[in-house]
Amino acid sequence: MRGIARGKTGAAALALVLLVGLSAGGAWAKPAQVEQTVYAPVYQKVTIDDRGRELTLTTELSVRNIDPEHAIEVLSVALFDAQGRLVKEYLSEPLQLAPLAAARTPAQQMKGQHGGCFLVRWRGPAGVNPPMVQTLMLGTAGQQGISLMSRGRTIKTK
């Protein structure tokens, strides 16, 4: 009987240690950081009349840290064409954005394309406000001009 009692006590102690360990920093603990990937559409051409004439647009991407207290880190910014092929990777190393800071890409045109997208990967401390990711598209032809803005959408969270 003594051996069985010790076995039950040992198992109970082990279960308690595992329970405390998991809740303190294991599977039940909230992550210390959040990481997301944001999809931002790019419109490279728009039809400007009923004859089908198109206006080519120049696009730039804006990433704004809208959190007033926490910095975020932009891990990658990649531009893809309408077929999903990588056109350009903008960062060779992560970019730190201070609270309320913003960054943007240089203006970009993709000749012969009708669309594409940016994928922006970022991370920050748990509870941080996600950044505002926007594309701005501008074009002019003679005296006619057009501008469009599109907001990114989170497609992946770690």
N, CA, C and O of each residue as an XYZ file, in Angstrom:
632
protein
N       0.813     -1.195      0.000
C       0.000      0.000      0.000
C       0.853      1.254      0.000
O       0.536      2.240     -0.666
N       1.940      1.203      0.757
C       2.790      2.389      0.843
C       3.335      2.804     -0.514
O       3.379      3.996     -0.816
N       3.752      1.849     -1.339
C       4.292      2.157     -2.652
C       3.258      2.793     -3.562
O       3.574      3.693     -4.341
N       2.028      2.327     -3.463
C       0.943      2.887     -4.281
C       0.633      4.307     -3.830
O       0.413      5.183     -4.667
N       0.612      4.549     -2.539
C       0.333      5.892     -2.025
C       1.399      6.866     -2.484
O       1.104      7.991     -2.887
N       2.637      6.417     -2.416
C       3.724      7.293     -2.892
C       3.567      7.566     -4.387
O       3.803      8.683     -4.847
N       3.173      6.559     -5.132
C       2.980      6.728     -6.571
C       1.896      7.742     -6.877
O       2.055      8.564     -7.779
N       0.795      7.697     -6.138
C      -0.287      8.662     -6.356
C       0.152     10.052     -5.965
O      -0.161     11.020     -6.657
N       0.886     10.166     -4.846
C       1.363     11.470     -4.400
C       2.359     12.039     -5.408
O       2.327     13.230     -5.719
N       3.240     11.184     -5.914
C       4.218     11.630     -6.916
C       3.547     12.081     -8.200
O       3.933     13.089     -8.791
N       2.538     11.331     -8.631
C       1.806     11.700     -9.846
C       1.054     13.005     -9.656
O       1.012     13.840    -10.559
N       0.459     13.183     -8.479
C      -0.265     14.422     -8.196
C       0.691     15.607     -8.169
O       0.374     16.683     -8.677
N       1.860     15.404     -7.576
C       2.860     16.486     -7.523
C       3.346     16.831     -8.930
O       3.509     18.004     -9.265
N       3.576     15.809     -9.747
C       4.012     16.041    -11.121
C       2.937     16.790    -11.910
O       3.250     17.712    -12.663
N       1.679     16.401    -11.742
C       0.583     17.084    -12.428
C       0.503     18.543    -12.006
O       0.258     19.416    -12.839
N       0.707     18.816    -10.720
C       0.672     20.191    -10.218
C       1.816     21.006    -10.797
O       1.620     22.158    -11.184
N       3.017     20.422    -10.863
C       4.174     21.123    -11.444
C       3.914     21.435    -12.905
O       4.191     22.548    -13.354
N       3.385     20.471    -13.663
C       3.081     20.710    -15.078
C       2.021     21.783    -15.248
O       2.143     22.650    -16.114
N       0.989     21.731    -14.431
C      -0.085     22.716    -14.510
C       0.432     24.119    -14.232
O       0.112     25.052    -14.968
N       1.222     24.280    -13.186
C       1.787     25.585    -12.848
C       2.751     26.030    -13.937
O       2.756     27.202    -14.311
N       3.562     25.119    -14.449
C       4.526     25.464    -15.504
C       3.847     25.923    -16.772
O       4.276     26.899    -17.388
N       2.785     25.230    -17.174
C       2.080     25.613    -18.394
C       1.382     26.951    -18.249
O       1.381     27.755    -19.181
N       0.789     27.197    -17.093
C       0.066     28.456    -16.931
C       1.012     29.627    -16.737
O       0.651     30.758    -17.063
N       2.211     29.398    -16.219
C       3.152     30.493    -15.974
C       3.885     30.916    -17.238
O       4.215     32.093    -17.379
N       4.146     30.015    -18.148
C       4.899     30.441    -19.321
C       4.832     29.438    -20.442
O       5.620     29.520    -21.385
N       3.944     28.521    -20.373
C       3.855     27.476    -21.362
C       2.727     27.695    -22.335
O       2.517     28.809    -22.816
N       1.999     26.637    -22.627
C       0.988     26.656    -23.680
C      -0.164     27.604    -23.392
O      -0.794     28.084    -24.334
N      -0.467     27.892    -22.138
C      -1.606     28.759    -21.832
C      -1.229     30.222    -21.694
O      -2.109     31.078    -21.594
N       0.042     30.521    -21.687
C       0.479     31.910    -21.518
C       0.240     32.680    -22.817
O       0.324     32.113    -23.906
N      -0.052     33.954    -22.697
C      -0.208     34.808    -23.876
C       1.163     35.037    -24.500
O       2.153     35.127    -23.774
N       1.252     35.135    -25.844
C       2.556     35.365    -26.469
C       3.090     36.744    -26.087
O       2.331     37.697    -25.914
N       4.406     36.826    -25.960
C       5.043     38.093    -25.615
C       5.057     39.035    -26.814
O       5.189     40.249    -26.655
N       4.921     38.469    -28.022
C       4.935     39.268    -29.245
C       3.830     38.803    -30.181
O       3.340     37.678    -30.086
N       3.458     39.687    -31.075
C       2.524     39.340    -32.136
C       3.253     39.590    -33.455
O       4.026     40.540    -33.581
N       2.998     38.728    -34.431
C       3.570     38.904    -35.766
C       2.454     38.697    -36.779
O       1.694     37.733    -36.689
N       2.359     39.614    -37.751
C       1.299     39.524    -38.752
C       1.854     39.780    -40.144
O       2.891     40.420    -40.319
N       1.125     39.257    -41.132
C       1.376     39.566    -42.539
C       0.142     40.289    -43.053
O      -0.985     39.833    -42.861
N       0.370     41.425    -43.709
C      -0.718     42.267    -44.223
C      -0.643     42.300    -45.751
O       0.423     42.522    -46.324
N      -1.782     42.079    -46.399
C      -1.920     42.148    -47.856
C      -2.461     43.527    -48.216
O      -3.488     43.945    -47.682
N      -1.787     44.237    -49.111
C      -2.252     45.547    -49.576
C      -2.319     45.526    -51.107
O      -1.288     45.360    -51.758
N      -3.508     45.690    -51.692
C      -3.647     45.608    -53.148
C      -3.018     46.798    -53.862
O      -2.920     47.901    -53.325
N      -2.596     46.528    -55.098
C      -2.016     47.551    -55.975
C      -2.823     47.557    -57.263
O      -2.997     46.519    -57.901
N      -3.312     48.727    -57.643
C      -3.998     48.898    -58.919
C      -3.068     49.691    -59.811
O      -2.769     50.850    -59.524
N      -2.602     49.074    -60.900
C      -1.620     49.710    -61.768
C      -2.248     50.429    -62.950
O      -1.652     51.349    -63.510
N      -3.439     50.016    -63.327
C      -4.120     50.647    -64.464
C      -5.595     50.765    -64.149
O      -6.182     49.889    -63.515
N      -6.191     51.865    -64.601
C      -7.640     52.047    -64.483
C      -8.167     52.508    -65.832
O      -7.491     53.234    -66.561
N      -9.379     52.080    -66.154
C     -10.036     52.515    -67.385
C     -10.635     53.887    -67.123
O     -11.327     54.088    -66.125
N     -10.364     54.847    -68.034
C     -10.778     56.231    -67.772
C     -11.911     56.721    -68.665
O     -12.400     57.835    -68.476
N     -12.341     55.911    -69.639
C     -13.479     56.331    -70.469
C     -14.174     55.113    -71.058
O     -13.726     53.981    -70.877
N     -15.274     55.357    -71.764
C     -16.055     54.249    -72.318
C     -15.419     53.630    -73.557
O     -15.922     52.627    -74.064
N     -14.330     54.202    -74.053
C     -13.602     53.624    -75.189
C     -12.536     52.632    -74.730
O     -11.871     52.002    -75.552
N     -12.380     52.499    -73.417
C     -11.427     51.531    -72.888
C     -10.018     52.059    -72.681
O      -9.099     51.291    -72.397
N      -9.842     53.387    -72.823
C      -8.496     53.938    -72.584
C      -8.107     53.726    -71.122
O      -8.923     53.865    -70.211
N      -6.839     53.387    -70.932
C      -6.355     53.116    -69.580
C      -5.337     54.157    -69.150
O      -4.601     54.714    -69.965
N      -5.317     54.401    -67.861
C      -4.347     55.310    -67.255
C      -3.453     54.473    -66.346
O      -3.939     53.753    -65.473
N      -2.142     54.573    -66.560
C      -1.189     53.849    -65.726
C      -0.955     54.625    -64.439
O      -0.759     55.840    -64.458
N      -0.977     53.914    -63.333
C      -0.819     54.529    -62.020
C       0.548     54.212    -61.421
O       1.117     53.147    -61.658
N       1.048     55.142    -60.655
C       2.250     54.948    -59.864
C       1.809     54.655    -58.434
O       0.905     55.307    -57.911
N       2.446     53.677    -57.807
C       2.023     53.223    -56.478
C       3.130     53.400    -55.461
O       4.307     53.186    -55.755
N       2.740     53.793    -54.264
C       3.658     53.731    -53.134
C       2.915     53.137    -51.945
O       1.688     53.195    -51.867
N       3.670     52.575    -51.036
C       3.120     51.917    -49.861
C       3.479     52.737    -48.634
O       4.600     53.231    -48.513
N       2.530     52.877    -47.732
C       2.751     53.571    -46.468
C       2.482     52.594    -45.328
O       1.455     51.915    -45.315
N       3.411     52.524    -44.368
C       3.237     51.721    -43.158
C       3.324     52.691    -41.984
O       4.353     53.332    -41.772
N       2.241     52.791    -41.231
C       2.163     53.747    -40.117
C       1.969     53.005    -38.803
O       1.022     52.234    -38.646
N       2.867     53.243    -37.871
C       2.708     52.687    -36.529
C       1.727     53.590    -35.801
O       2.066     54.720    -35.450
N       0.520     53.107    -35.573
C      -0.510     53.942    -34.950
C      -0.575     53.743    -33.434
O      -1.498     54.231    -32.783
N       0.401     53.030    -32.874
C       0.424     52.845    -31.423
C       1.203     53.997    -30.778
O       2.355     54.232    -31.144
N       0.602     54.716    -29.832
C       1.285     55.867    -29.217
C       2.328     55.486    -28.174
O       3.063     56.351    -27.698
N       2.406     54.203    -27.808
C       3.325     53.803    -26.737
C       4.383     52.789    -27.147
O       5.453     52.747    -26.539
N       4.116     51.972    -28.158
C       5.015     50.867    -28.479
C       5.594     50.987    -29.887
O       4.895     51.371    -30.824
N       6.869     50.658    -30.024
C       7.516     50.555    -31.332
C       7.129     49.221    -31.958
O       6.760     48.280    -31.256
N       7.213     49.149    -33.268
C       7.033     47.887    -33.986
C       8.235     47.695    -34.894
O       9.012     48.620    -35.133
N       8.370     46.483    -35.392
C       9.451     46.154    -36.304
C       8.844     45.639    -37.601
O       8.096     44.662    -37.595
N       9.165     46.297    -38.719
C       8.722     45.837    -40.030
C       9.785     44.853    -40.519
O      10.936     45.228    -40.745
N       9.385     43.595    -40.677
C      10.335     42.534    -41.009
C      10.587     42.421    -42.504
O      11.715     42.170    -42.927
N       9.532     42.606    -43.314
C       9.711     42.541    -44.771
C       8.592     43.308    -45.470
O       7.468     43.412    -44.980
N       8.949     43.835    -46.630
C       8.000     44.497    -47.525
C       8.312     43.970    -48.915
O       9.392     44.214    -49.453
N       7.357     43.245    -49.497
C       7.581     42.636    -50.809
C       6.460     43.026    -51.764
O       5.288     43.060    -51.388
N       6.840     43.321    -53.011
C       5.887     43.658    -54.068
C       5.757     42.460    -54.998
O       6.757     41.893    -55.440
N       4.506     42.078    -55.294
C       4.219     40.959    -56.191
C       3.411     41.457    -57.375
O       2.621     42.391    -57.238
N       3.602     40.837    -58.550
C       2.829     41.230    -59.730
C       1.475     40.520    -59.737
O       1.146     39.787    -58.804
N       0.702     40.741    -60.787
C      -0.655     40.190    -60.876
C      -0.672     38.665    -60.973
O      -1.709     38.049    -60.726
N       0.450     38.047    -61.326
C       0.539     36.588    -61.386
C       1.105     36.004    -60.085
O       1.314     34.795    -59.992
N       1.352     36.851    -59.088
C       1.862     36.382    -57.807
C       3.369     36.188    -57.755
O       3.882     35.574    -56.820
N       4.081     36.706    -58.747
C       5.546     36.584    -58.766
C       6.174     37.765    -58.030
O       5.721     38.903    -58.151
N       7.209     37.477    -57.277
C       7.926     38.523    -56.550
C       8.575     39.485    -57.543
O       9.317     39.061    -58.429
N       8.295     40.772    -57.395
C       8.892     41.807    -58.226
C      10.075     42.440    -57.498
O      11.138     42.650    -58.081
N       9.870     42.743    -56.206
C      10.915     43.440    -55.460
C      10.726     43.227    -53.968
O       9.603     43.234    -53.463
N      11.835     43.037    -53.272
C      11.859     43.007    -51.803
C      12.522     44.318    -51.387
O      13.637     44.615    -51.815
N      11.842     45.092    -50.560
C      12.306     46.440    -50.238
C      13.270     46.516    -49.054
O      14.055     47.461    -48.979
N      13.241     45.573    -48.145
C      14.078     45.666    -46.951
C      15.169     44.606    -46.968
O      14.901     43.431    -47.220
N      16.396     45.026    -46.700
C      17.485     44.061    -46.556
C      17.654     43.676    -45.090
O      18.292     42.672    -44.775
N      17.085     44.475    -44.203
C      17.083     44.188    -42.769
C      15.827     44.799    -42.165
O      15.255     45.721    -42.746
N      15.385     44.305    -41.008
C      14.156     44.849    -40.396
C      14.253     46.353    -40.132
O      15.330     46.894    -39.886
N      13.107     46.999    -40.191
C      12.994     48.444    -39.985
C      12.229     48.696    -38.697
O      11.114     48.201    -38.530
N      12.821     49.467    -37.776
C      12.166     49.824    -36.521
C      11.298     51.060    -36.753
O      11.758     52.050    -37.322
N      10.038     50.998    -36.308
C       9.158     52.158    -36.380
C       8.781     52.553    -34.957
O       8.124     51.794    -34.244
N       9.199     53.735    -34.558
C       8.897     54.254    -33.223
C       7.392     54.494    -33.093
O       6.685     54.508    -34.101
N       6.902     54.681    -31.891
C       5.483     55.008    -31.730
C       5.081     56.195    -32.617
O       5.747     57.230    -32.623
N       4.004     56.030    -33.349
C       3.418     57.037    -34.244
C       4.294     57.400    -35.443
O       4.015     58.383    -36.129
N       5.340     56.630    -35.704
C       6.216     56.882    -36.855
C       5.635     56.229    -38.112
O       4.769     55.359    -38.027
N       6.119     56.656    -39.267
C       5.655     56.119    -40.547
C       6.835     55.913    -41.482
O       7.878     56.550    -41.340
N       6.652     55.016    -42.434
C       7.647     54.775    -43.483
C       6.886     54.525    -44.778
O       5.724     54.120    -44.760
N       7.556     54.771    -45.903
C       6.920     54.520    -47.194
C       7.945     54.007    -48.186
O       9.148     54.215    -48.025
N       7.450     53.333    -49.212
C       8.319     52.858    -50.287
C       8.444     53.962    -51.325
O       7.593     54.849    -51.395
N       9.495     53.915    -52.130
C       9.557     54.831    -53.272
C       8.440     54.492    -54.260
O       7.950     53.362    -54.284
N       8.045     55.456    -55.061
C       7.002     55.224    -56.068
C       7.440     54.113    -57.013
O       8.615     54.010    -57.366
N       6.487     53.289    -57.416
C       6.782     52.103    -58.237
C       5.751     51.979    -59.342
O       4.554     52.139    -59.103
N       6.216     51.693    -60.554
C       5.311     51.365    -61.655
C       5.673     50.000    -62.185
O       6.853     49.686    -62.342
N       4.681     49.187    -62.461
C       4.912     47.877    -63.068
C       4.364     47.939    -64.479
O       3.151     47.867    -64.677
N       5.221     48.069    -65.437
C       4.808     48.194    -66.837
C       4.046     46.958    -67.297
O       4.462     45.827    -67.046
N       2.927     47.189    -67.972
C       2.155     46.111    -68.548
C       1.325     45.310    -67.552
O       0.716     44.311    -67.934
N       1.282     45.710    -66.312
C       0.539     44.972    -65.297
C      -0.772     45.688    -64.983
O      -0.860     46.910    -65.095
N      -1.772     44.934    -64.595
C      -3.041     45.531    -64.177
C      -3.203     45.535    -62.673
O      -4.126     46.168    -62.159
N      -2.349     44.859    -61.965
C      -2.486     44.817    -60.515
C      -1.343     44.067    -59.887
O      -0.372     43.696    -60.547
N      -1.474     43.859    -58.643
C      -0.463     43.165    -57.867
C      -0.759     43.413    -56.405
O      -1.880     43.765    -56.037
N       0.247     43.230    -55.577
C       0.045     43.474    -54.158
C       1.372     43.647    -53.441
O       2.426     43.244    -53.934
N       1.295     44.249    -52.275
C       2.391     44.270    -51.325
C       2.046     43.297    -50.211
O       0.887     43.197    -49.811
N       3.030     42.589    -49.713
C       2.900     41.838    -48.474
C       3.862     42.467    -47.473
O       5.061     42.586    -47.728
N       3.314     42.867    -46.330
C       4.095     43.502    -45.272
C       4.042     42.592    -44.049
O       2.964     42.265    -43.553
N       5.221     42.185    -43.568
C       5.299     41.374    -42.352
C       5.874     42.242    -41.246
O       6.895     42.904    -41.433
N       5.215     42.237    -40.095
C       5.654     43.074    -38.976
C       5.487     42.307    -37.671
O       4.781     41.300    -37.608
N       6.158     42.807    -36.622
C       5.951     42.238    -35.287
C       6.099     43.331    -34.247
O       6.725     44.366    -34.477
N       5.501     43.065    -33.093
C       5.552     44.008    -31.985
C       5.142     43.304    -30.709
O       4.797     42.122    -30.727
N       5.179     44.025    -29.605
C       4.795     43.412    -28.332
C       3.305     43.068    -28.317
O       2.501     43.714    -28.990
N       2.950     42.047    -27.545
C       1.546     41.667    -27.414
C       0.738     42.884    -26.965
O       1.170     43.633    -26.089
N      -0.413     43.074    -27.555
C      -1.282     44.192    -27.195
C      -1.031     45.465    -27.987
O      -1.763     46.440    -27.819
N      -0.020     45.485    -28.844
C       0.271     46.682    -29.645
C      -0.842     46.872    -30.680
O      -1.418     45.898    -31.164
N      -1.137     48.126    -31.012
C      -2.077     48.405    -32.104
C      -1.422     47.985    -33.415
O      -0.274     48.358    -33.659
N      -2.102     47.229    -34.264
C      -1.521     46.869    -35.567
C      -1.277     48.123    -36.402
O      -2.030     49.091    -36.292
N      -0.241     48.122    -37.232
C       0.028     49.306    -38.057
C      -1.050     49.497    -39.121
O      -1.750     48.556    -39.495
N      -1.165     50.728    -39.596
C      -2.035     51.031    -40.727
C      -1.175     50.886    -41.985
O      -0.183     51.595    -42.153
N      -1.563     49.971    -42.854
C      -0.832     49.713    -44.095
C      -1.736     50.150    -45.240
O      -2.857     49.659    -45.378
N      -1.240     51.082    -46.066
C      -2.045     51.634    -47.153
C      -1.225     51.711    -48.432
O      -0.011     51.909    -48.393
N      -1.898     51.551    -49.562
C      -1.274     51.845    -50.851
C      -1.922     53.108    -51.401
O      -3.133     53.303    -51.296
N      -1.096     53.952    -51.985
C      -1.550     55.181    -52.627
C      -1.172     55.076    -54.092
O      -0.009     54.856    -54.427
N      -2.157     55.234    -54.962
C      -1.938     55.130    -56.393
C      -2.348     56.438    -57.060
O      -3.443     56.951    -56.829
N      -1.454     56.970    -57.890
C      -1.666     58.258    -58.549
C      -1.354     58.145    -60.032
O      -0.465     57.395    -60.437
N      -2.096     58.898    -60.840
C      -1.803     58.941    -62.266
C      -2.366     60.199    -62.891
O      -3.376     60.736    -62.435
N      -1.701     60.667    -63.944
C      -2.172     61.842    -64.685
C      -2.024     61.594    -66.184
O      -1.129     60.876    -66.629
N      -2.917     62.202    -66.940
C      -2.849     62.189    -68.400
C      -3.406     63.521    -68.860
O      -4.607     63.768    -68.750
N      -2.537     64.380    -69.375
C      -2.973     65.719    -69.764
C      -3.444     66.471    -68.536
O      -2.693     66.645    -67.576
N      -4.690     66.917    -68.569
C      -5.241     67.632    -67.419
C      -6.084     66.736    -66.521
O      -6.711     67.211    -65.574
N      -6.098     65.448    -66.819
C      -6.886     64.519    -66.017
C      -5.973     63.799    -65.030
O      -4.890     63.336    -65.389
N      -6.422     63.715    -63.796
C      -5.654     63.009    -62.782
C      -6.563     62.126    -61.948
O      -7.765     62.369    -61.840
N      -5.978     61.115    -61.370
C      -6.741     60.210    -60.519
C      -5.857     59.784    -59.357
O      -4.645     59.624    -59.498
N      -6.485     59.608    -58.221
C      -5.765     59.068    -57.065
C      -6.674     58.072    -56.356
O      -7.880     58.288    -56.229
N      -6.077     56.985    -55.902
C      -6.786     55.933    -55.183
C      -5.992     55.592    -53.932
O      -4.765     55.682    -53.923
N      -6.691     55.204    -52.889
C      -6.027     54.716    -51.690
C      -6.710     53.419    -51.296
O      -7.933     53.302    -51.361
N      -5.911     52.453    -50.889
C      -6.454     51.176    -50.459
C      -5.786     50.769    -49.151
O      -4.589     50.982    -48.958
N      -6.562     50.189    -48.270
C      -6.067     49.780    -46.959
C      -5.734     48.292    -46.968
O      -6.460     47.487    -47.551
N      -4.633     47.938    -46.317
C      -4.222     46.541    -46.239
C      -5.111     45.735    -45.310
O      -5.841     46.281    -44.482
N      -5.029     44.411    -45.471
C      -5.834     43.492    -44.669
C      -4.932     42.384    -44.132
O      -4.137     41.807    -44.875
N      -5.057     42.094    -42.854
C      -4.261     41.048    -42.234
C      -4.662     39.687    -42.791
O      -5.841     39.333    -42.796
N      -3.670     38.922    -43.262
C      -3.960     37.599    -43.824
C      -3.329     36.472    -43.006
O      -3.650     35.300    -43.207
N      -2.425     36.830    -42.076
C      -1.776     35.795    -41.270
C      -1.336     36.398    -39.946
O      -0.792     37.502    -39.910
N      -1.572     35.670    -38.854
C      -1.145     36.097    -37.528
C      -0.419     34.939    -36.855
O      -0.878     33.797    -36.887
N       0.727     35.253    -36.244
C       1.469     34.244    -35.470
C       1.356     34.570    -34.010
O       1.905     33.853    -33.174
